[in-house]
Amino acid sequence: MFDGMFIPKAGKKWKHEKASQDMFDHMVKCNALEEKMKKYGLEPEQDMLFIKEMIGGLFNAIIMLSSLQWPYEGRDKDKSFLYEIVANKTNGIDVDKFDYFARDCHHLGIQNHFDHHRFFKFARVCEVEGGGKHICSRDKEMHNLYAMFYARCSFHRKAYQHKVNKLIETMISEAFVKADKHIKIKGSGGKIFTLSTAIDDMEAYTKLTDRVFEDILHSSSPELEDARKILNRIITRDLYKCVAKVETGTAEITKVCTDVFTTSLDYGNKDEDPISCVYFYSKNEPNKASCCYSFQVSRLLPKNFSEKFIRIYCKTNDENSLDVAKDCVRRCRELVITCCMLHLLILDLEIVQSRAAANDYYEYQ
């Protein structure tokens, strides 16, 4: 919520991977860990760079790793597979997913059908022709990996992108925007930062905890009144209401107003089959890696790997406002259906006209 909703609303660009890298530097500096790293035979400058590269990763990893110029500095190309452990930008199979799968399933009471211990058992580093070394899996593990990608999509549907969860995240982010300039946090050198600018100073950022919510909620400051009202609505379950959900298939969605939110669900590789980016080896050729495709696995697998939809929210909960909002949505849907029917009718007329013209041409000949 903080980096995905609040920070963009505050007009800043920032990713949580960058936060992890900055926090790592801050932790090493504050605890004087460089000397201890040397004590255990590490090279602080090189190894710290390697750790931060593992956290950040590359978003065009396949292209970069197959190019002549090696993009990383922490380790040589011969160790390319190491960059697939923490933040795997090649196919998304990494310990970060394994960690939050286990954590969130435990706390949400959702069954996790992916067995990461089995994945570790069959994981093997193989040389891929023209692509360096990759972490590969046994070919018979394709179903287990499809289960992992499906589990990711399922968690987003049931929890991360659940309508009530997104409603609450939206309300918190709006409250934080209203409170932003009035929250003062002391950072390095005694400099004061706000809620959104604290990301520029790790000493200030590490002081940001869930307590911010409570501080705003229980404050008496007139400047925080608007933010306080929104958070109080969350506590009393006076939430925004979702008045409509519109499926759009795989079509791109343009956000048209602040009360319309777009949601995308996929298997981790947008519209593409996630397994197409995974390398496998076989029992008979354990050192030869190759790609596999869905038709080689099963005919029961889905043909589409993503879907998009929009949710329309109403911020006021009185019956009259909700009825008006729902009526507007109904009329919009009717208008869309009418437009679609007119479009199909025009297409039919064009087909009839083209066929008639073709018949006239042949009769003339």
Buried (B, 14 or more C-beta within 10 A) or exposed (E): BBBEBBBEBBEEEBEBBBBBBBBBEBEBEEEEBBEEBEEEEBEBEEBBBBBBBBBBBBEEBBEBBEEEEBBBEBBEEEBBBBBBEBBBBBBBBBBBBBEEBEEBBEEEEBEBEBEBEEBEEBBBBBBBEEBBBBBBBBBEBBEBBBBBBBBBBBBBEEBBBBBEEBBBBBBBBBBBBBBBEBBEBBBEEEEEBBBBBBBBBBBBBBBBEEEBBEBBBEBEEEEBEEBBEBBEBBEEEEBBBBBBEBEBEEEEBEEEEEBBBBBBBBBBBEEEBBBEBBBBBEEEEEEBBBEBEBEEBEEEBEEEBBBBBBBBBBBEEEEEBBEBBBEBBEEEEEEEEEEEEEEEEEEEEEEEEEEEEEEEEEEEE
